[in-house]
Amino acid sequence: MARATIKSIAKETGYSVGTVSNALRGVKSVKEETRQKIQATAARLGYRVNLDGLKLRTNKSYRIAVLVSISTDAGEEWEGVEFTRILAGISEALQGSRYEMSVFNVVDIPDAMKTLTRIVQDGLADGVIFSGTLHDDPRIAYLQENTFPFVTMGMSDTEVPHAFVDIDSQAAAFDATARLLRLGHQRIALVNPPNELIYATQRQSGYEQALSDVGMTPDPALIFNGPTTARTGQRSFEAMMQVRDRPTACICANEAMTLGVLSSAHKAGVQIGRDLVVISTDDLQLSRYFVPAPSTYYVPIEESSRLLGEFMLKALDGVDPSKIQKKIRATLIERQPDTPVLQSAPRN
């Protein structure tokens, strides 16, 4: 079978060579119906773009960089669990486009800044996706200063709008706290990420607002911050057991922290569901296998990560960043009744 060309596609569809060429290049002047018909015919005939020639003509790499944070801590068991699913969603969104994904591992913010500088200055990619947005995030400032397309997993506090996909962390923490308060809990702990992360302060705001709404003042002794790891969950549980008036419920920012709390509780003889209720507000659906399986606030990671890829393509097409922003509200998966405790946790 002869190799499909723009001329053979034009003959097959009845459109001119110029129209076919413009449709395959994604030129906006081509009607959507026409573009879809031409691209479908091109796919059926096995047409492949000569990317090398296209890159030379357009001065583009046709690559999207995804920054993946890696831990230097060899004991971090949860490393990579979430990012494999995020990368899968982005890859799915890019299917059918000319863009491919390039993964760049970064250790910390200075490392990320060096990587971004190479990407922008050396033309290693045409757009960037990253997560873990900070207050006054230098990555966002740098990319905006260089008018370089990007999408973040997580919103920011920058004055200039940018494309993002975010889980409504404030609403999830508010809903979890309000639910526990309605069930009669008075002492509710929050195991949260470091405060420099925007979604950590959003979670704390939601938690504090729910308490304030019923006339309660948040107790700083019940708020624990640290990396989103099982080790942080373990250490937070140990600390909350030293509080004079111990909590009867605990809200964890993700499943890794939840696992750490459950593990330490079991070791200490604290019965989850009786002595302490635990809820996770970031669910990868792994917690359904925990014993006992906790209630969680769930957002399909496939949906959010696919949106990252879709928004990236829109940003590359020049869509106004303020038009490509999405906050997704988590839904409760109730695996435990989370009712008030019958007795206080055993003391040492």
Contacts in CASP RR format, 6 or more apart in sequence:
PFRMAT RR
TARGET T0000
AUTHOR 0000-0000-0000
METHOD contacts of the structure
MODEL  1
MARATIKSIAKETGYSVGTVSNALRGVKSVKEETRQKIQATAARLGYRVN
LDGLKLRTNKSYRIAVLVSISTDAGEEWEGVEFTRILAGISEALQGSRYE
MSVFNVVDIPDAMKTLTRIVQDGLADGVIFSGTLHDDPRIAYLQENTFPF
VTMGMSDTEVPHAFVDIDSQAAAFDATARLLRLGHQRIALVNPPNELIYA
TQRQSGYEQALSDVGMTPDPALIFNGPTTARTGQRSFEAMMQVRDRPTAC
ICANEAMTLGVLSSAHKAGVQIGRDLVVISTDDLQLSRYFVPAPSTYYVP
IEESSRLLGEFMLKALDGVDPSKIQKKIRATLIERQPDTPVLQSAPRN
2 8 0 8 1.000
4 42 0 8 1.000
4 45 0 8 1.000
4 46 0 8 1.000
4 47 0 8 1.000
4 48 0 8 1.000
5 47 0 8 1.000
6 17 0 8 1.000
6 18 0 8 1.000
6 20 0 8 1.000
6 21 0 8 1.000
6 24 0 8 1.000
6 47 0 8 1.000
7 17 0 8 1.000
8 45 0 8 1.000
9 20 0 8 1.000
9 24 0 8 1.000
9 38 0 8 1.000
9 41 0 8 1.000
9 42 0 8 1.000
9 45 0 8 1.000
9 47 0 8 1.000
10 16 0 8 1.000
10 17 0 8 1.000
10 18 0 8 1.000
10 19 0 8 1.000
10 20 0 8 1.000
12 41 0 8 1.000
12 45 0 8 1.000
13 20 0 8 1.000
13 37 0 8 1.000
13 38 0 8 1.000
13 41 0 8 1.000
15 23 0 8 1.000
15 34 0 8 1.000
15 38 0 8 1.000
19 30 0 8 1.000
19 34 0 8 1.000
19 38 0 8 1.000
20 38 0 8 1.000
22 29 0 8 1.000
22 30 0 8 1.000
23 30 0 8 1.000
23 34 0 8 1.000
23 35 0 8 1.000
23 38 0 8 1.000
23 39 0 8 1.000
24 38 0 8 1.000
24 39 0 8 1.000
24 42 0 8 1.000
24 47 0 8 1.000
24 49 0 8 1.000
25 54 0 8 1.000
26 35 0 8 1.000
28 317 0 8 1.000
30 38 0 8 1.000
49 98 0 8 1.000
51 62 0 8 1.000
51 98 0 8 1.000
54 60 0 8 1.000
54 62 0 8 1.000
54 98 0 8 1.000
55 61 0 8 1.000
55 62 0 8 1.000
60 126 0 8 1.000
61 123 0 8 1.000
61 124 0 8 1.000
61 125 0 8 1.000
61 126 0 8 1.000
62 98 0 8 1.000
62 99 0 8 1.000
62 100 0 8 1.000
62 126 0 8 1.000
63 99 0 8 1.000
63 100 0 8 1.000
63 101 0 8 1.000
63 102 0 8 1.000
63 124 0 8 1.000
63 125 0 8 1.000
63 126 0 8 1.000
64 90 0 8 1.000
64 94 0 8 1.000
64 99 0 8 1.000
64 100 0 8 1.000
64 101 0 8 1.000
64 102 0 8 1.000
64 125 0 8 1.000
64 126 0 8 1.000
64 127 0 8 1.000
64 128 0 8 1.000
64 129 0 8 1.000
64 309 0 8 1.000
64 312 0 8 1.000
65 102 0 8 1.000
65 103 0 8 1.000
65 104 0 8 1.000
65 119 0 8 1.000
65 124 0 8 1.000
65 125 0 8 1.000
65 127 0 8 1.000
65 128 0 8 1.000
65 129 0 8 1.000
66 86 0 8 1.000
66 87 0 8 1.000
66 90 0 8 1.000
66 101 0 8 1.000
66 102 0 8 1.000
66 103 0 8 1.000
66 104 0 8 1.000
66 128 0 8 1.000
66 129 0 8 1.000
66 130 0 8 1.000
67 104 0 8 1.000
67 106 0 8 1.000
67 112 0 8 1.000
67 115 0 8 1.000
67 116 0 8 1.000
67 128 0 8 1.000
67 129 0 8 1.000
67 130 0 8 1.000
67 131 0 8 1.000
68 80 0 8 1.000
68 83 0 8 1.000
68 87 0 8 1.000
68 103 0 8 1.000
68 104 0 8 1.000
68 105 0 8 1.000
68 106 0 8 1.000
69 105 0 8 1.000
69 106 0 8 1.000
69 107 0 8 1.000
69 108 0 8 1.000
69 112 0 8 1.000
69 131 0 8 1.000
69 132 0 8 1.000
70 79 0 8 1.000
70 105 0 8 1.000
70 106 0 8 1.000
70 107 0 8 1.000
71 79 0 8 1.000
72 107 0 8 1.000
75 231 0 8 1.000
76 229 0 8 1.000
76 231 0 8 1.000
77 230 0 8 1.000
78 228 0 8 1.000
78 229 0 8 1.000
78 230 0 8 1.000
78 256 0 8 1.000
81 256 0 8 1.000
81 284 0 8 1.000
81 286 0 8 1.000
82 284 0 8 1.000
82 301 0 8 1.000
85 284 0 8 1.000
85 301 0 8 1.000
85 302 0 8 1.000
85 305 0 8 1.000
86 131 0 8 1.000
86 153 0 8 1.000
86 301 0 8 1.000
86 304 0 8 1.000
86 305 0 8 1.000
86 308 0 8 1.000
87 101 0 8 1.000
87 103 0 8 1.000
87 305 0 8 1.000
88 302 0 8 1.000
88 305 0 8 1.000
89 302 0 8 1.000
89 305 0 8 1.000
89 306 0 8 1.000
89 308 0 8 1.000
89 309 0 8 1.000
90 101 0 8 1.000
90 129 0 8 1.000
90 305 0 8 1.000
90 306 0 8 1.000
90 308 0 8 1.000
90 309 0 8 1.000
90 312 0 8 1.000
91 101 0 8 1.000
92 302 0 8 1.000
92 306 0 8 1.000
93 305 0 8 1.000
93 306 0 8 1.000
93 307 0 8 1.000
93 308 0 8 1.000
93 309 0 8 1.000
93 310 0 8 1.000
93 312 0 8 1.000
93 313 0 8 1.000
94 100 0 8 1.000
94 101 0 8 1.000
94 309 0 8 1.000
94 313 0 8 1.000
97 313 0 8 1.000
99 126 0 8 1.000
99 312 0 8 1.000
99 313 0 8 1.000
99 316 0 8 1.000
102 124 0 8 1.000
102 125 0 8 1.000
104 115 0 8 1.000
104 119 0 8 1.000
106 112 0 8 1.000
106 115 0 8 1.000
109 134 0 8 1.000
109 138 0 8 1.000
109 139 0 8 1.000
112 130 0 8 1.000
112 139 0 8 1.000
113 138 0 8 1.000
113 139 0 8 1.000
113 142 0 8 1.000
116 128 0 8 1.000
116 139 0 8 1.000
116 142 0 8 1.000
116 143 0 8 1.000
117 142 0 8 1.000
118 124 0 8 1.000
119 125 0 8 1.000
119 127 0 8 1.000
119 128 0 8 1.000
120 142 0 8 1.000
120 143 0 8 1.000
120 146 0 8 1.000
120 148 0 8 1.000
126 149 0 8 1.000
126 316 0 8 1.000
127 148 0 8 1.000
127 149 0 8 1.000
127 150 0 8 1.000
127 312 0 8 1.000
127 315 0 8 1.000
127 316 0 8 1.000
128 143 0 8 1.000
128 148 0 8 1.000
128 149 0 8 1.000
128 150 0 8 1.000
128 151 0 8 1.000
129 150 0 8 1.000
129 151 0 8 1.000
129 152 0 8 1.000
129 153 0 8 1.000
129 308 0 8 1.000
129 309 0 8 1.000
129 312 0 8 1.000
130 139 0 8 1.000
130 150 0 8 1.000
130 152 0 8 1.000
130 153 0 8 1.000
131 152 0 8 1.000
131 153 0 8 1.000
131 154 0 8 1.000
132 152 0 8 1.000
132 153 0 8 1.000
132 154 0 8 1.000
132 197 0 8 1.000
132 198 0 8 1.000
132 199 0 8 1.000
133 140 0 8 1.000
133 152 0 8 1.000
133 153 0 8 1.000
133 154 0 8 1.000
133 155 0 8 1.000
133 156 0 8 1.000
133 164 0 8 1.000
133 197 0 8 1.000
133 198 0 8 1.000
133 199 0 8 1.000
134 156 0 8 1.000
134 196 0 8 1.000
134 197 0 8 1.000
134 198 0 8 1.000
135 157 0 8 1.000
135 196 0 8 1.000
135 198 0 8 1.000
135 201 0 8 1.000
136 157 0 8 1.000
137 156 0 8 1.000
137 158 0 8 1.000
140 150 0 8 1.000
140 152 0 8 1.000
140 156 0 8 1.000
140 158 0 8 1.000
140 162 0 8 1.000
141 158 0 8 1.000
143 150 0 8 1.000
144 158 0 8 1.000
144 160 0 8 1.000
144 162 0 8 1.000
149 163 0 8 1.000
149 312 0 8 1.000
149 315 0 8 1.000
149 316 0 8 1.000
149 318 0 8 1.000
150 162 0 8 1.000
150 163 0 8 1.000
150 312 0 8 1.000
150 315 0 8 1.000
151 162 0 8 1.000
151 163 0 8 1.000
151 164 0 8 1.000
151 165 0 8 1.000
151 308 0 8 1.000
151 309 0 8 1.000
151 311 0 8 1.000
151 312 0 8 1.000
151 315 0 8 1.000
151 324 0 8 1.000
152 162 0 8 1.000
152 163 0 8 1.000
152 164 0 8 1.000
152 165 0 8 1.000
153 164 0 8 1.000
153 165 0 8 1.000
153 166 0 8 1.000
153 304 0 8 1.000
153 305 0 8 1.000
153 308 0 8 1.000
154 164 0 8 1.000
154 165 0 8 1.000
154 166 0 8 1.000
154 167 0 8 1.000
154 198 0 8 1.000
154 199 0 8 1.000
155 164 0 8 1.000
155 166 0 8 1.000
155 198 0 8 1.000
155 325 0 8 1.000
155 327 0 8 1.000
156 162 0 8 1.000
156 164 0 8 1.000
156 198 0 8 1.000
157 198 0 8 1.000
161 320 0 8 1.000
161 321 0 8 1.000
161 322 0 8 1.000
161 325 0 8 1.000
162 321 0 8 1.000
163 311 0 8 1.000
163 312 0 8 1.000
163 314 0 8 1.000
163 315 0 8 1.000
163 321 0 8 1.000
163 324 0 8 1.000
163 325 0 8 1.000
164 311 0 8 1.000
164 325 0 8 1.000
164 326 0 8 1.000
165 304 0 8 1.000
165 305 0 8 1.000
165 307 0 8 1.000
165 308 0 8 1.000
165 311 0 8 1.000
165 325 0 8 1.000
165 326 0 8 1.000
165 328 0 8 1.000
166 199 0 8 1.000
166 325 0 8 1.000
166 326 0 8 1.000
166 327 0 8 1.000
166 328 0 8 1.000
167 199 0 8 1.000
167 282 0 8 1.000
167 299 0 8 1.000
167 304 0 8 1.000
167 327 0 8 1.000
167 328 0 8 1.000
167 330 0 8 1.000
168 327 0 8 1.000
168 328 0 8 1.000
168 329 0 8 1.000
168 330 0 8 1.000
169 199 0 8 1.000
169 202 0 8 1.000
169 203 0 8 1.000
169 281 0 8 1.000
170 202 0 8 1.000
170 203 0 8 1.000
170 205 0 8 1.000
170 206 0 8 1.000
170 209 0 8 1.000
171 206 0 8 1.000
171 329 0 8 1.000
171 330 0 8 1.000
172 203 0 8 1.000
172 281 0 8 1.000
172 282 0 8 1.000
172 297 0 8 1.000
172 329 0 8 1.000
172 330 0 8 1.000
173 190 0 8 1.000
173 202 0 8 1.000
173 203 0 8 1.000
173 204 0 8 1.000
173 205 0 8 1.000
173 206 0 8 1.000
173 207 0 8 1.000
173 210 0 8 1.000
173 251 0 8 1.000
173 281 0 8 1.000
174 206 0 8 1.000
174 207 0 8 1.000
174 209 0 8 1.000
174 210 0 8 1.000
175 210 0 8 1.000
175 297 0 8 1.000
175 330 0 8 1.000
175 332 0 8 1.000
176 207 0 8 1.000
176 251 0 8 1.000
176 279 0 8 1.000
176 281 0 8 1.000
176 297 0 8 1.000
177 188 0 8 1.000
177 206 0 8 1.000
177 207 0 8 1.000
177 210 0 8 1.000
177 211 0 8 1.000
177 251 0 8 1.000
178 210 0 8 1.000
178 213 0 8 1.000
179 279 0 8 1.000
179 332 0 8 1.000
179 338 0 8 1.000
180 188 0 8 1.000
180 249 0 8 1.000
180 251 0 8 1.000
180 277 0 8 1.000
180 279 0 8 1.000
180 338 0 8 1.000
181 188 0 8 1.000
181 210 0 8 1.000
181 211 0 8 1.000
181 214 0 8 1.000
181 216 0 8 1.000
183 338 0 8 1.000
183 339 0 8 1.000
183 340 0 8 1.000
184 340 0 8 1.000
185 248 0 8 1.000
185 249 0 8 1.000
185 277 0 8 1.000
185 340 0 8 1.000
186 216 0 8 1.000
186 248 0 8 1.000
187 219 0 8 1.000
187 222 0 8 1.000
187 245 0 8 1.000
187 246 0 8 1.000
187 247 0 8 1.000
187 248 0 8 1.000
187 249 0 8 1.000
188 207 0 8 1.000
188 211 0 8 1.000
188 222 0 8 1.000
188 247 0 8 1.000
188 248 0 8 1.000
188 249 0 8 1.000
188 250 0 8 1.000
188 251 0 8 1.000
189 222 0 8 1.000
189 223 0 8 1.000
189 224 0 8 1.000
189 236 0 8 1.000
189 240 0 8 1.000
189 247 0 8 1.000
189 249 0 8 1.000
189 250 0 8 1.000
189 251 0 8 1.000
190 203 0 8 1.000
190 204 0 8 1.000
190 207 0 8 1.000
190 222 0 8 1.000
190 223 0 8 1.000
190 224 0 8 1.000
190 250 0 8 1.000
190 251 0 8 1.000
191 224 0 8 1.000
191 232 0 8 1.000
191 233 0 8 1.000
191 236 0 8 1.000
191 250 0 8 1.000
191 251 0 8 1.000
191 252 0 8 1.000
191 253 0 8 1.000
191 257 0 8 1.000
191 261 0 8 1.000
192 200 0 8 1.000
192 203 0 8 1.000
192 204 0 8 1.000
192 223 0 8 1.000
192 224 0 8 1.000
192 225 0 8 1.000
192 226 0 8 1.000
192 253 0 8 1.000
193 199 0 8 1.000
193 200 0 8 1.000
193 203 0 8 1.000
193 225 0 8 1.000
193 226 0 8 1.000
193 227 0 8 1.000
193 228 0 8 1.000
193 253 0 8 1.000
194 200 0 8 1.000
194 225 0 8 1.000
194 226 0 8 1.000
194 227 0 8 1.000
195 201 0 8 1.000
195 204 0 8 1.000
195 225 0 8 1.000
200 225 0 8 1.000
200 253 0 8 1.000
203 253 0 8 1.000
203 281 0 8 1.000
204 223 0 8 1.000
207 218 0 8 1.000
207 223 0 8 1.000
207 251 0 8 1.000
208 218 0 8 1.000
211 217 0 8 1.000
211 218 0 8 1.000
212 218 0 8 1.000
221 243 0 8 1.000
222 240 0 8 1.000
222 243 0 8 1.000
222 247 0 8 1.000
224 232 0 8 1.000
224 233 0 8 1.000
224 235 0 8 1.000
224 236 0 8 1.000
224 239 0 8 1.000
224 240 0 8 1.000
226 232 0 8 1.000
226 236 0 8 1.000
228 253 0 8 1.000
228 254 0 8 1.000
228 256 0 8 1.000
228 257 0 8 1.000
229 256 0 8 1.000
229 257 0 8 1.000
230 256 0 8 1.000
230 257 0 8 1.000
230 259 0 8 1.000
230 260 0 8 1.000
230 263 0 8 1.000
231 260 0 8 1.000
232 256 0 8 1.000
232 257 0 8 1.000
232 260 0 8 1.000
233 252 0 8 1.000
233 256 0 8 1.000
233 257 0 8 1.000
233 258 0 8 1.000
233 259 0 8 1.000
233 260 0 8 1.000
233 261 0 8 1.000
233 264 0 8 1.000
234 260 0 8 1.000
234 261 0 8 1.000
234 263 0 8 1.000
234 264 0 8 1.000
236 250 0 8 1.000
236 257 0 8 1.000
236 261 0 8 1.000
237 250 0 8 1.000
237 260 0 8 1.000
237 261 0 8 1.000
237 264 0 8 1.000
237 265 0 8 1.000
237 268 0 8 1.000
238 264 0 8 1.000
240 246 0 8 1.000
240 247 0 8 1.000
240 250 0 8 1.000
241 268 0 8 1.000
241 270 0 8 1.000
241 345 0 8 1.000
241 348 0 8 1.000
246 344 0 8 1.000
246 345 0 8 1.000
247 276 0 8 1.000
248 275 0 8 1.000
248 276 0 8 1.000
248 277 0 8 1.000
248 340 0 8 1.000
248 341 0 8 1.000
248 344 0 8 1.000
249 276 0 8 1.000
249 277 0 8 1.000
249 278 0 8 1.000
249 279 0 8 1.000
249 338 0 8 1.000
250 261 0 8 1.000
250 276 0 8 1.000
250 277 0 8 1.000
250 278 0 8 1.000
250 279 0 8 1.000
251 279 0 8 1.000
251 280 0 8 1.000
251 281 0 8 1.000
252 258 0 8 1.000
252 261 0 8 1.000
252 278 0 8 1.000
252 279 0 8 1.000
252 280 0 8 1.000
252 281 0 8 1.000
253 280 0 8 1.000
253 281 0 8 1.000
253 282 0 8 1.000
254 280 0 8 1.000
254 281 0 8 1.000
254 282 0 8 1.000
255 280 0 8 1.000
255 282 0 8 1.000
255 283 0 8 1.000
255 284 0 8 1.000
255 286 0 8 1.000
255 287 0 8 1.000
255 290 0 8 1.000
255 296 0 8 1.000
257 280 0 8 1.000
258 278 0 8 1.000
258 280 0 8 1.000
258 287 0 8 1.000
258 290 0 8 1.000
258 294 0 8 1.000
259 287 0 8 1.000
259 290 0 8 1.000
261 278 0 8 1.000
262 272 0 8 1.000
262 278 0 8 1.000
262 290 0 8 1.000
262 291 0 8 1.000
262 292 0 8 1.000
262 294 0 8 1.000
265 271 0 8 1.000
265 272 0 8 1.000
265 275 0 8 1.000
265 276 0 8 1.000
265 278 0 8 1.000
266 272 0 8 1.000
268 346 0 8 1.000
269 346 0 8 1.000
270 276 0 8 1.000
270 345 0 8 1.000
270 346 0 8 1.000
272 278 0 8 1.000
272 292 0 8 1.000
272 294 0 8 1.000
273 292 0 8 1.000
273 336 0 8 1.000
273 338 0 8 1.000
273 341 0 8 1.000
274 341 0 8 1.000
274 342 0 8 1.000
274 343 0 8 1.000
275 341 0 8 1.000
275 343 0 8 1.000
275 344 0 8 1.000
275 345 0 8 1.000
275 346 0 8 1.000
276 341 0 8 1.000
276 345 0 8 1.000
277 336 0 8 1.000
277 338 0 8 1.000
277 339 0 8 1.000
277 341 0 8 1.000
278 294 0 8 1.000
279 294 0 8 1.000
279 295 0 8 1.000
279 296 0 8 1.000
279 297 0 8 1.000
279 338 0 8 1.000
280 287 0 8 1.000
280 294 0 8 1.000
280 295 0 8 1.000
280 296 0 8 1.000
280 297 0 8 1.000
281 296 0 8 1.000
281 297 0 8 1.000
281 330 0 8 1.000
282 296 0 8 1.000
282 297 0 8 1.000
282 299 0 8 1.000
282 330 0 8 1.000
283 296 0 8 1.000
283 297 0 8 1.000
283 298 0 8 1.000
283 299 0 8 1.000
283 330 0 8 1.000
283 333 0 8 1.000
284 301 0 8 1.000
285 298 0 8 1.000
287 293 0 8 1.000
287 294 0 8 1.000
287 296 0 8 1.000
287 335 0 8 1.000
288 335 0 8 1.000
292 335 0 8 1.000
292 336 0 8 1.000
293 335 0 8 1.000
293 336 0 8 1.000
294 335 0 8 1.000
294 336 0 8 1.000
295 332 0 8 1.000
295 333 0 8 1.000
295 334 0 8 1.000
295 335 0 8 1.000
295 336 0 8 1.000
295 338 0 8 1.000
296 332 0 8 1.000
296 333 0 8 1.000
296 335 0 8 1.000
297 330 0 8 1.000
297 331 0 8 1.000
297 332 0 8 1.000
297 333 0 8 1.000
298 330 0 8 1.000
298 331 0 8 1.000
298 332 0 8 1.000
298 333 0 8 1.000
299 328 0 8 1.000
299 329 0 8 1.000
299 330 0 8 1.000
299 331 0 8 1.000
303 328 0 8 1.000
304 328 0 8 1.000
307 326 0 8 1.000
311 324 0 8 1.000
311 326 0 8 1.000
314 323 0 8 1.000
314 324 0 8 1.000
315 321 0 8 1.000
315 324 0 8 1.000
END
